[in-house]
Amino acid sequence: MKGNPARLMLTAPASGSGKTMVTCAALKLLAQSGKAVSFKCGPDYIDPMFHRKVLHTSSYQLDSFFMERDALRRSLLRHTPAGGIAVLEGAMGYYDGVAGTTTQASAYEVAKQTKTPVVLVIDCKQMSTSVLAVIHGFLTLYPDSGIKGVIFNQLSAARYPELQKLVEQNFPVKALGYLPFLPECQLESRHLGLVTAQEVTDLQNKLERLAEQARESLDLPAIVALAHEAPELEAEEELLPERVKEPPVIALARDEAFCFTYQENLELLEQLGAEILPFSPLWDKEIPENADGLLLSGGYPELYAKTLSENSGMRDSVLNAVHGGMPCIAECGGFLYLGKSLVDQRGECYDMAGALPMESYPKQGLGRFGYITLTAQKDNLLCQAEGQIKAHEFHYWETSDPGSSFLAVKPVRGTKWECAHTSRSLYAGFPHLFLPSNPEAAKRFVLVCCAYRQKRRNG
């Protein structure tokens, strides 16, 4: 397959430089055409959710640890609408990759593999002509940087023309505008990153104010022109397992407590024939009665532990379904919900579904963090023994029994640990799975859901 989707990447020298604000501003303006789509470099599932809910754009992952080059390109080709523009948001610093010592899985690697023009967002707070040294360093560290433009954050209107002239006199890049310091537009955060969209105070007003400023100080025509300079992409067609003939219904936990799901996982399950049916463990009384499988997403169950515990009808429904053999994938927050109990942020302990005999509690600092490759220690719902899936871990809560069905191995450093509970009908563990890294695992899940549906129909 081949095509020429208009695209550009917004990245930065480091986290906290303002690339999320600039990305939101650009997407807010471009989305008015109805043809903007966003992509997030790296394993972050929060920003894409934010873009979908608040900016009303489609949003996907572009991650070169999870995805081979052709998969990255296919996603851009498949998801960028005709006449539309794909805006890629980098993660961390532009060259920051796996293990803190490589460019593997960095925004730079994604830009190279997708031939995407790059715009560097630079925080100018407490800095003036030193900005030139930053640009020089990023352009010369790797000659194939792909950096074609810069946007300045926290820069006054009075200083911009002078800095624009200095940049364009010294470097083969174009200054594409600036954003001044906008305290009223700051986006709130919590321990897992950007808060869920519905929780940000007066969010729509903030984004309207941000877009109003961006109309004045970002050079949108030049940004669009740069996106259209991206060259043609070519990728091999994807060969997926055969689609099942009778679609099983997979109930997806999706509410304030359970909201972290890779969109690519859901699309793959749908491509294989499944029907995804959202439900709320917080507010519904039981899982959908026609469910043939269960997806318990990650999220913030520790913030809603009391409400989850008080919903005894749902807890019983999940317990009975899992113990009755309904196929279930439970990731991170969903994994905690399957346990016996959960201690919340205030130290209060609440009963959970009780499908697994473990207790969960907060710990000091971040738990295991980063990319991992999971290797099955035994046959299970998703894999035969030795089968592999790529995944990501990020959690501040711990459990008395994280499981031992998979061996997790970090890239480059090779750190290893055991994790996850599995059976023929269950995967439950801290790792967030990226199912397109092993489509056969997704197919196994769908087929077991089909078998459960048939068993349920036969009584």
Salt bridges, closest charged atoms under 4 A:
ASP47 OD2 - LYS40 NZ 3.36
ASP70 OD1 - ARG69 NH2 3.21
GLU89 OE2 - LYS40 NZ 3.44
GLU89 OE1 - HIS51 NE2 3.77
ASP144 OD2 - LYS112 NZ 3.67
GLU184 OE2 - ARG209 NE 3.11
GLU188 OE2 - LYS206 NZ 3.95
GLU199 OE2 - ARG190 NH2 2.98
GLU208 OE2 - LYS28 NZ 3.33
GLU238 OE1 - ARG78 NH2 3.47
GLU246 OE1 - ARG453 NH2 3.98
GLU246 OE1 - ARG457 NH1 3.18
GLU267 OE1 - HIS79 NE2 3.06
ASP292 OD1 - ARG456 NH2 2.40
GLU302 OE2 - HIS191 NE2 3.12
GLU310 OE2 - LYS306 NZ 2.51
GLU331 OE1 - HIS432 ND1 3.84
ASP344 OD2 - ARG346 NH2 2.94
GLU393 OE1 - HIS395 NE2 2.77
ASP401 OD1 - HIS421 NE2 3.76
